[in-house]
Amino acid sequence: VTIGDTTFKLEEPFLVLATQNPIEQEGTYPLPEAQVDRFMLKVKITYPSREEEQKIMKLNTTQDIPQINAVISPDDILRARKLVHEIYVDEKIERYILDIVFATRSPKDFGLDELTDLISYGASPRATINLALGARAIVFIRRRGYVIPEDVRTICADVLRHRIAVTYEAEAEDITSETIITKILNRVEVP
């Protein structure tokens, strides 16, 4: 991390998790595109179920705070990262990932002419990298040694939703980046 002219080495693994309040809330401001793009994923979290919220309430309103123990060590995380990078991605899957990302930039090239006036700017090369890494991470969780198209589709919205800017026209028609992602996934040829 660099502050001013000084760079500090941070111990690995270094992870940043952030929450985002709705822009409409007082005191919240949108991040610039370049900063938003640095987040690998934008995961939507819905409200908890009634039962889950009751557990949350009980955990946060009793004096008996449960002891928290580590479930994984930093070395375990580093080993898992290494394994994720070793998961096989066939060239056909790489081309599929590229097609999805390029369709956000040049929808006409993929027969998605109707999206051209709805996208202000498409996903950056970081999206391509993170879509491949995200698909590999899904595979790691699923305990498989190779990526299939379904893995890419599973993580696609989380990787792309914050990287596609919609136009005012799209906003007026209630078209979101997620709507665009769905249309792209339905059109881009699956290997």
Long-range contacts (C-beta under 8 A, 24 or more apart in sequence): 11-74, 12-74, 12-78, 13-74, 13-77, 13-78, 13-81, 33-121, 33-165, 36-162, 36-163, 37-124, 37-126, 37-127, 37-162, 37-163, 38-126, 39-162, 40-130, 40-133, 40-134, 40-159, 41-130, 41-134, 41-155, 41-158, 41-159, 42-158, 42-161, 42-162, 43-158, 44-158, 44-161, 80-140, 83-140, 84-133, 84-136, 84-137, 84-140, 85-133, 85-136, 87-136, 87-139, 87-140, 87-144, 87-145, 87-146, 87-147, 88-145, 88-146, 88-147, 89-132, 89-135, 89-136, 89-146, 89-147, 90-146, 90-147, 90-191, 92-191, 93-135, 93-147, 93-148, 93-149, 93-152, 93-191, 94-132, 95-191, 96-149, 96-152, 96-188, 96-189, 96-190, 96-191, 97-128, 97-131, 97-132, 97-135, 97-152, 98-128, 99-188, 99-189, 100-131, 100-152, 100-156, 100-160, 100-184, 100-185, 100-188, 101-125, 101-127, 101-128, 101-131, 101-160, 103-184, 103-187, 103-188, 104-160, 104-163, 104-164, 104-180, 104-184, 107-184, 110-184, 110-187, 110-188, 111-187, 112-183, 112-184, 112-187, 114-183, 115-180, 115-183, 115-184, 117-167, 117-169, 117-170, 118-166, 118-167, 118-169, 118-170, 118-173, 118-175, 118-180, 119-164, 119-165, 119-166, 119-167, 119-170, 119-180, 120-165, 120-166, 120-167, 121-164, 121-165, 122-163, 122-164, 123-160, 123-163, 123-164, 124-163, 126-163, 127-159, 127-160, 127-163, 130-159, 131-155, 131-156, 131-159, 131-160, 134-158, 134-159, 149-190, 149-191, 153-185, 156-181, 156-185, 157-181
